[in-house]
């Protein structure tokens, strides 16, 4: 297996207000990463998907920007099938050992989310309760639902602020500080649009689309 990529995550001021504009601070201080890999057959629609990550004392901050078309978003309720829509996803282990379990936070282009925890060595997963999820601040540039697929090109973005302490009930968390490392991967999918695709940041070597493979997670090193 090839060495997974490394992302160096820089610190920002505590409690920085969250927004989804790549061109405004704090996001314009960081270079974007691009989802340059895909799973399954080479897609005929490959939206340019970029993201940035920063951390503060209390939370991890993430923004995605997607230059897309064939955009659709039917899920409007928490824990709905957002992966069927135009969707971006962050899978992560809050430490160096992916064998200790991982979280997946999936958000469609209109800000509807799905959030789960997958314990180590278990086929069962835990749906994060909605009252816990509501502590995550999420903003999006589009409003939903989008029932009629948008076929012209547009750029949409999603950003969120993920407090560390909501993870503590499920696993040991390595609190981000200089020298701390997490493992994770970033994805873009659109399972039930007219042009489905499965894009990844860290390469996933599997014959068909499957994101739940933490052994392929990349490295997130906090500086």
Backbone as numpy.savetxt, mean C-alpha at the origin, in Angstrom:
# Nx Ny Nz CAx CAy CAz Cx Cy Cz
16.68 -16.95 -5.36 15.84 -15.75 -5.36 16.72 -14.51 -5.36
16.39 -13.54 -6.19 17.15 -12.30 -6.27 17.00 -11.52 -4.98
18.02 -10.69 -4.68 17.93 -9.86 -3.49 16.80 -8.86 -3.63
15.92 -8.74 -2.63 14.81 -7.78 -2.72 15.33 -6.36 -2.61
14.59 -5.38 -3.13 15.03 -3.99 -3.08 14.96 -3.41 -1.67
15.63 -2.28 -1.49 15.64 -1.57 -0.21 15.14 -0.15 -0.41
14.24 0.29 0.46 13.75 1.66 0.47 14.22 2.32 1.75
14.89 3.47 1.64 15.32 4.22 2.81 14.23 5.24 3.16
13.67 5.11 4.35 12.52 5.90 4.77 12.98 7.02 5.68
12.72 8.27 5.28 13.18 9.43 6.03 12.11 9.95 6.98
12.55 10.69 7.97 11.65 11.22 9.00 11.13 12.59 8.62
9.87 12.85 9.03 9.26 14.17 8.86 8.79 14.66 10.23
8.34 15.91 10.27 7.88 16.49 11.52 6.68 15.71 12.05
6.61 15.56 13.37 5.52 14.81 13.98 4.17 15.44 13.65
3.19 14.56 13.42 1.80 14.97 13.18 1.66 15.90 11.98
2.49 15.69 10.96 2.34 16.46 9.72 0.97 16.15 9.11
0.17 17.17 8.76 -1.15 16.91 8.17 -1.03 16.08 6.90
-1.92 15.13 6.75 -1.86 14.23 5.60 -2.63 14.84 4.43
-2.06 14.73 3.24 -2.74 15.16 2.01 -2.19 14.31 0.87
-2.82 14.38 -0.31 -2.43 13.48 -1.40 -1.92 14.24 -2.63
-1.13 15.27 -2.40 -0.53 16.04 -3.49 0.98 15.80 -3.48
1.49 15.14 -4.51 2.92 14.82 -4.63 3.79 16.08 -4.61
3.24 17.24 -5.01 4.04 18.43 -5.26 4.15 19.35 -4.05
3.52 18.97 -2.94 3.49 19.82 -1.75 4.22 19.12 -0.61
4.88 19.91 0.23 5.57 19.33 1.38 4.59 18.61 2.28
5.01 17.49 2.87 6.38 16.96 2.88 6.74 16.12 1.67
5.74 15.77 0.83 6.00 14.78 -0.22 7.00 15.26 -1.25
7.03 16.55 -1.55 7.94 17.01 -2.60 9.40 16.98 -2.15
9.65 16.65 -0.88 11.04 16.52 -0.40 11.65 15.16 -0.73
10.84 14.22 -1.24 11.31 12.85 -1.44 11.15 12.42 -2.89
12.11 11.61 -3.36 12.01 11.03 -4.68 11.05 9.83 -4.65
10.25 9.66 -5.69 9.30 8.55 -5.68 9.94 7.22 -6.05
9.35 6.16 -5.57 9.65 4.81 -6.02 8.58 4.41 -7.03
8.93 3.53 -7.97 8.01 3.12 -9.02 7.77 1.62 -8.97
6.53 1.21 -9.21 6.21 -0.21 -9.32 6.61 -0.68 -10.72
7.79 -1.24 -10.84 8.34 -1.56 -12.14 8.23 -3.04 -12.51
7.63 -3.85 -11.64 7.47 -5.28 -11.90 5.99 -5.64 -12.03
5.73 -6.80 -12.62 4.34 -7.26 -12.74 4.28 -8.75 -12.44
3.07 -9.20 -12.13 2.82 -10.62 -11.95 1.90 -11.10 -13.06
1.99 -12.40 -13.38 1.17 -12.94 -14.45 1.68 -12.50 -15.81
0.80 -12.58 -16.81 1.16 -12.17 -18.16 1.41 -10.67 -18.21
2.24 -10.25 -19.16 2.52 -8.82 -19.32 1.22 -8.09 -19.61
0.84 -7.10 -18.79 -0.46 -6.43 -18.98 -0.45 -5.50 -20.19
-1.60 -5.39 -20.84 -1.70 -4.45 -21.95 -1.94 -3.02 -21.45
-2.33 -2.89 -20.21 -2.42 -1.58 -19.56 -1.56 -1.62 -18.32
-0.55 -0.77 -18.29 0.42 -0.78 -17.19 0.52 0.63 -16.63
-0.38 1.03 -15.75 -0.38 2.41 -15.26 0.91 2.72 -14.49
1.45 3.89 -14.74 2.64 4.32 -14.01 2.22 4.60 -12.57
2.75 3.79 -11.66 2.36 3.87 -10.25 3.59 4.16 -9.41
3.54 5.27 -8.68 4.65 5.68 -7.84 4.17 5.86 -6.39
5.11 5.79 -5.47 4.77 5.99 -4.07 5.93 6.63 -3.33
5.61 7.22 -2.18 6.61 7.78 -1.27 6.22 7.39 0.15
7.23 7.21 1.00 7.01 6.82 2.38 7.84 7.72 3.29
7.27 8.15 4.39 7.98 8.91 5.41 7.45 8.49 6.78
8.22 8.76 7.83 7.75 8.39 9.15 7.91 9.54 10.12
7.10 9.51 11.19 7.28 10.44 12.28 7.22 9.65 13.59
7.11 10.34 14.69 7.18 9.69 15.99 6.04 8.70 16.20
4.88 8.99 15.62 3.69 8.20 15.92 3.15 7.37 14.76
3.56 7.68 13.53 2.88 7.04 12.40 3.76 6.93 11.17
3.39 5.97 10.32 3.99 5.83 9.00 3.08 6.56 8.01
3.70 7.34 7.12 2.95 8.14 6.16 3.26 7.66 4.74
2.23 7.39 3.96 2.42 6.82 2.62 1.53 7.55 1.62
2.06 7.79 0.44 1.27 8.34 -0.65 1.53 7.53 -1.92
0.47 7.27 -2.68 0.55 6.65 -4.00 0.04 7.66 -5.02
0.67 7.68 -6.20 0.17 8.46 -7.34 0.16 7.55 -8.56
-0.98 7.53 -9.26 -1.17 6.61 -10.38 -1.62 7.37 -11.61
-0.86 7.23 -12.70 -1.27 7.76 -14.01 -2.01 6.63 -14.71
-3.31 6.72 -14.77 -4.15 5.55 -15.02 -5.21 5.84 -16.07
-5.85 4.79 -16.54 -7.13 4.87 -17.24 -7.84 3.54 -16.99
-9.07 3.41 -17.49 -9.91 2.25 -17.16 -10.12 2.18 -15.65
-10.42 3.34 -15.07 -10.53 3.47 -13.61 -11.95 3.14 -13.17
-12.03 2.32 -12.12 -13.32 1.88 -11.61 -13.23 1.68 -10.11
-14.33 1.96 -9.38 -14.34 1.78 -7.93 -15.77 1.54 -7.46
-16.09 0.27 -7.21 -17.43 -0.10 -6.77 -17.52 -0.28 -5.26
-16.44 -0.66 -4.60 -16.46 -0.89 -3.16 -16.58 0.45 -2.43
-17.56 0.55 -1.57 -17.77 1.80 -0.83 -17.78 1.58 0.69
-17.69 0.32 1.13 -17.72 0.02 2.56 -16.40 -0.60 2.99
-15.99 -0.28 4.22 -14.77 -0.85 4.80 -14.81 -2.38 4.75
-13.68 -2.97 4.40 -13.48 -4.41 4.24 -14.18 -4.98 3.01
-14.62 -4.10 2.11 -15.16 -4.57 0.84 -14.06 -5.01 -0.10
-14.42 -5.60 -1.25 -13.43 -6.13 -2.19 -12.74 -5.04 -3.02
-11.97 -4.20 -2.35 -11.36 -3.06 -3.03 -10.34 -3.49 -4.09
-9.77 -4.68 -3.94 -8.78 -5.19 -4.89 -9.38 -5.44 -6.27
-10.71 -5.52 -6.35 -11.36 -5.66 -7.64 -11.41 -4.33 -8.39
-11.26 -3.24 -7.66 -11.29 -1.89 -8.21 -9.88 -1.44 -8.62
-9.78 -0.20 -9.08 -8.47 0.43 -9.26 -7.92 0.68 -7.86
-6.84 -0.02 -7.50 -6.47 -0.16 -6.10 -4.96 -0.16 -5.92
-4.49 0.41 -4.79 -3.09 0.33 -4.39 -3.01 -0.34 -3.02
-1.92 -1.05 -2.77 -1.84 -1.89 -1.59 -0.45 -1.83 -0.95
-0.45 -1.94 0.38 0.79 -1.99 1.15 0.72 -3.20 2.06
1.61 -4.17 1.83 1.73 -5.35 2.68 3.03 -5.19 3.47
2.99 -5.46 4.79 4.19 -5.19 5.57 4.25 -6.01 6.85
5.48 -6.28 7.26 5.79 -6.82 8.58 6.52 -5.72 9.35
6.04 -5.33 10.55 6.66 -4.21 11.28 7.90 -4.64 12.06
8.80 -5.29 11.36 10.06 -5.79 11.92 10.79 -6.51 10.80
11.88 -7.17 11.14 12.71 -7.79 10.11 12.28 -9.20 9.73
11.45 -9.84 10.56 11.10 -11.25 10.35 9.70 -11.39 9.79
9.60 -11.70 8.50 8.29 -11.88 7.88 7.58 -13.11 8.43
8.33 -14.02 9.02 7.73 -15.23 9.59 6.91 -14.93 10.84
6.98 -13.69 11.34 6.19 -13.32 12.51 4.80 -12.82 12.14
4.46 -12.82 10.85 3.16 -12.36 10.42 3.25 -11.02 9.68
2.17 -10.65 9.02 2.17 -9.41 8.24 0.76 -8.83 8.15
0.71 -7.53 7.82 -0.53 -6.80 7.60 -0.70 -6.53 6.11
-1.93 -6.38 5.67 -2.18 -5.85 4.33 -3.24 -4.76 4.41
-2.87 -3.58 3.91 -3.75 -2.42 3.85 -3.97 -2.10 2.38
-5.20 -2.27 1.91 -5.54 -2.11 0.50 -6.57 -0.99 0.37
-6.32 -0.04 -0.55 -7.16 1.15 -0.66 -7.47 1.40 -2.13
-8.76 1.54 -2.45 -9.09 1.83 -3.84 -8.92 3.33 -4.13
-9.11 3.69 -5.38 -8.79 5.06 -5.82 -9.66 6.12 -5.17
-10.75 5.70 -4.52 -11.65 6.65 -3.85 -11.51 6.62 -2.34
-10.52 5.88 -1.83 -10.24 5.89 -0.40 -10.93 4.83 0.42
-11.67 3.92 -0.20 -12.26 2.80 0.54 -11.19 1.76 0.79
-11.19 1.17 2.01 -10.06 0.33 2.41 -10.47 -1.04 2.92
-9.48 -1.93 2.90 -9.53 -3.26 3.48 -8.25 -3.39 4.30
-8.37 -3.88 5.56 -7.19 -3.95 6.42 -7.24 -5.26 7.22
-6.16 -6.07 7.10 -6.12 -7.40 7.71 -4.75 -7.65 8.33
-4.73 -8.62 9.25 -3.49 -9.13 9.80 -3.43 -10.64 9.59
-2.30 -11.12 9.09 -2.09 -12.54 8.83 -1.05 -13.07 9.81
-1.49 -13.80 10.85 -0.54 -14.32 11.84 0.44 -15.31 11.21
1.56 -15.49 11.86 2.57 -16.43 11.40 2.02 -17.85 11.44
2.39 -18.63 10.43 2.07 -20.06 10.39 0.58 -20.34 10.58
-0.27 -19.53 9.96 -1.71 -19.73 10.07 -2.37 -19.38 8.75
-3.32 -20.21 8.35 -4.09 -19.92 7.14 -5.23 -18.96 7.42
-5.55 -18.74 8.70 -6.60 -17.81 9.07 -6.03 -16.41 9.19
-6.87 -15.42 8.92 -6.43 -14.04 9.06 -7.43 -13.28 9.92
-7.01 -12.14 10.39 -7.82 -11.32 11.28 -8.21 -10.04 10.56
-9.49 -9.75 10.50 -9.94 -8.48 9.96 -9.83 -7.42 11.05
-9.11 -6.36 10.76 -8.94 -5.29 11.74 -10.29 -4.60 11.96
-10.76 -4.50 13.21 -12.07 -3.89 13.47 -12.17 -2.46 12.94
-13.37 -2.08 12.58 -13.55 -0.76 11.97 -13.22 0.37 12.93
-13.51 0.19 14.22 -13.20 1.27 15.16 -11.70 1.49 15.28
-10.91 0.42 15.11 -9.45 0.56 15.07 -9.02 1.21 13.77
-9.59 0.74 12.66 -9.23 1.28 11.35 -9.48 2.78 11.26
-10.52 3.27 11.93 -10.87 4.69 11.82 -9.79 5.61 12.36
-8.81 5.06 13.05 -7.69 5.88 13.52 -6.66 6.13 12.42
-6.83 5.47 11.28 -5.97 5.72 10.11 -6.59 6.86 9.30
-5.83 7.92 9.10 -6.30 9.04 8.28 -6.04 8.72 6.81
-7.08 8.72 5.98 -6.94 8.43 4.55 -7.56 9.57 3.75
-6.83 10.01 2.72 -7.36 11.01 1.79 -7.15 10.50 0.37
-8.06 10.88 -0.51 -7.96 10.46 -1.92 -8.38 11.61 -2.82
-7.89 11.58 -4.05 -8.20 12.66 -4.99 -9.50 12.43 -5.74
-10.04 11.21 -5.67 -11.30 10.89 -6.35 -12.36 10.54 -5.31
-13.62 10.77 -5.70 -14.75 10.39 -4.87 -15.46 9.20 -5.51
-16.01 8.34 -4.67 -16.69 7.15 -5.21 -18.16 7.13 -4.87
-18.86 6.15 -5.39 -18.31 5.09 -6.26 -18.13 5.57 -7.70
-17.30 4.84 -8.44 -17.15 5.07 -9.88 -17.68 3.82 -10.57
-18.94 3.83 -10.92 -19.59 2.64 -11.48 -19.32 2.50 -12.98
-19.28 3.62 -13.67 -18.98 3.61 -15.11 -17.48 3.84 -15.27
-16.79 2.86 -15.82 -15.33 2.93 -15.93 -14.90 4.18 -16.67
-13.91 4.88 -16.10 -13.33 6.06 -16.74 -12.25 5.59 -17.70
-12.44 5.80 -18.98 -11.50 5.25 -19.97 -10.46 6.25 -20.45
-10.64 7.53 -20.12 -9.61 8.50 -20.48 -8.52 8.53 -19.42
-7.35 9.00 -19.81 -6.21 9.03 -18.90 -6.40 10.10 -17.82
-6.11 9.73 -16.59 -6.14 10.68 -15.49 -5.14 10.25 -14.43
-4.78 11.18 -13.57 -3.87 10.88 -12.47 -4.66 10.96 -11.16
-4.58 9.89 -10.38 -5.25 9.88 -9.08 -4.25 9.53 -7.99
-4.58 9.90 -6.78 -3.66 9.66 -5.67 -4.42 9.32 -4.40
-3.74 8.58 -3.55 -4.25 8.17 -2.24 -3.12 8.33 -1.24
-3.41 8.83 -0.05 -2.40 8.93 1.00 -3.03 8.58 2.33
-2.20 8.08 3.25 -2.72 7.78 4.58 -1.63 7.86 5.64
-2.10 8.01 6.87 -1.24 8.10 8.05 -1.60 6.94 8.97
-0.67 6.00 9.15 -0.91 4.75 9.85 -0.23 4.77 11.22
-0.98 4.95 12.31 -0.37 4.98 13.65 0.23 3.62 14.02
1.42 3.65 14.60 2.07 2.40 14.98 1.31 1.65 16.06
0.72 2.39 17.00 0.17 1.72 18.17 -1.04 0.84 17.88
-1.69 1.03 16.73 -2.81 0.14 16.42 -2.34 -1.25 15.99
-1.04 -1.37 15.71 -0.48 -2.66 15.31 -0.09 -3.51 16.51
0.08 -2.88 17.66 0.63 -3.57 18.82 -0.24 -4.71 19.33
-1.54 -4.64 19.07 -2.45 -5.69 19.57 -2.29 -7.00 18.81
-1.57 -6.97 17.70 -1.50 -8.14 16.82 -0.12 -8.77 16.76
0.92 -7.97 16.95 2.28 -8.51 16.83 3.26 -7.55 17.49
4.49 -8.00 17.69 5.54 -7.11 18.16 5.90 -6.12 17.06
6.04 -4.87 17.42 6.31 -3.82 16.45 7.67 -3.19 16.75
8.54 -3.16 15.75 9.80 -2.43 15.86 9.52 -0.96 15.58
9.52 -0.14 16.62 9.15 1.27 16.46 10.17 1.97 15.58
9.73 2.61 14.49 10.67 3.25 13.57 11.52 4.33 14.23
12.81 4.21 14.00 13.81 5.19 14.40 15.02 4.89 13.54
16.02 5.77 13.51 17.18 5.50 12.67 17.80 4.13 12.97
17.91 3.31 11.94 18.47 1.97 12.07 17.44 0.86 12.13
16.16 1.21 12.37 15.10 0.21 12.41 14.81 -0.28 10.99
14.39 -1.53 10.88 14.03 -2.09 9.58 12.70 -2.81 9.66
11.84 -2.58 8.66 10.62 -3.35 8.44 10.79 -4.07 7.11
9.85 -4.96 6.83 9.79 -5.62 5.52 8.45 -5.29 4.88
8.40 -5.20 3.55 7.12 -4.88 2.92 7.17 -4.88 1.41
5.99 -4.76 0.83 5.88 -4.62 -0.62 4.70 -3.71 -0.93
4.74 -3.13 -2.13 3.73 -2.19 -2.59 3.18 -2.70 -3.91
1.85 -2.59 -4.06 1.20 -3.19 -5.22 0.18 -2.25 -5.85
-0.12 -2.52 -7.11 -1.24 -1.89 -7.83 -2.00 -2.99 -8.53
-3.32 -2.99 -8.38 -4.12 -4.01 -9.05 -5.44 -3.40 -9.51
-6.19 -4.18 -10.26 -7.49 -3.75 -10.78 -8.19 -5.00 -11.31
-8.46 -5.93 -10.41 -8.84 -7.29 -10.80 -10.04 -7.36 -11.74
-11.07 -6.53 -11.48 -12.30 -6.64 -12.24 -12.61 -5.38 -13.04
-11.55 -4.77 -13.55 -11.73 -3.71 -14.54 -11.56 -4.34 -15.92
-11.74 -3.54 -16.95 -11.63 -4.09 -18.31 -10.19 -4.41 -18.69
-9.22 -3.86 -17.94 -7.80 -4.10 -18.21 -7.09 -4.45 -16.91
-7.29 -5.66 -16.40 -6.68 -6.03 -15.13 -5.15 -6.09 -15.21
-4.52 -5.85 -14.06 -3.06 -5.87 -13.99 -2.67 -6.05 -12.54
-1.43 -6.52 -12.32 -0.92 -6.77 -10.97 0.54 -6.34 -10.95
0.78 -5.13 -10.47 2.11 -4.54 -10.46 2.70 -4.60 -9.06
4.04 -4.71 -8.98 4.71 -4.83 -7.69 5.96 -3.96 -7.64
6.35 -3.58 -6.42 7.63 -2.90 -6.20 8.75 -3.93 -6.10
8.72 -4.77 -5.08 9.67 -5.88 -4.99 9.20 -7.01 -5.89
10.06 -7.60 -6.69 9.64 -8.68 -7.58 9.06 -9.86 -6.81
8.00 -10.44 -7.35 7.39 -11.63 -6.76 7.46 -12.74 -7.81
8.24 -13.75 -7.53 8.47 -14.82 -8.51 7.48 -15.96 -8.26
6.32 -15.81 -8.87 5.25 -16.78 -8.74 4.51 -16.82 -10.07
4.08 -18.00 -10.52 3.56 -18.11 -11.89 2.27 -17.36 -12.18
1.48 -17.04 -11.15 0.26 -16.27 -11.37 0.10 -15.25 -10.25
-0.73 -14.21 -10.46 -0.83 -13.14 -9.47 -1.18 -13.64 -8.08
-0.32 -13.30 -7.12 -0.55 -13.63 -5.73 0.32 -12.70 -4.88
-0.32 -11.83 -4.13 0.42 -10.85 -3.33 0.76 -11.35 -1.94
0.07 -12.37 -1.47 0.28 -12.86 -0.10 1.47 -13.82 -0.03
2.64 -13.27 -0.35 3.88 -14.03 -0.34 4.94 -13.18 0.35
4.92 -13.14 1.69 5.83 -12.24 2.41 7.30 -12.56 2.23
7.61 -13.77 1.78 9.01 -14.11 1.57 9.66 -13.24 0.48
8.85 -12.55 -0.31 9.38 -11.67 -1.35 9.36 -10.19 -0.94
9.00 -9.90 0.29 8.97 -8.50 0.73 10.35 -7.86 0.60
10.34 -6.58 0.25 11.57 -5.80 0.24 11.90 -5.28 1.64
12.96 -4.46 1.72 13.44 -3.91 3.00 13.05 -2.44 3.10
12.49 -2.05 4.24 12.22 -0.65 4.55 13.14 -0.25 5.69
14.16 0.55 5.39 15.14 0.93 6.39 14.92 2.40 6.78
14.69 2.64 8.06 14.41 3.97 8.57 15.72 4.71 8.89
15.79 5.95 8.43 17.03 6.72 8.57 16.76 8.03 9.31
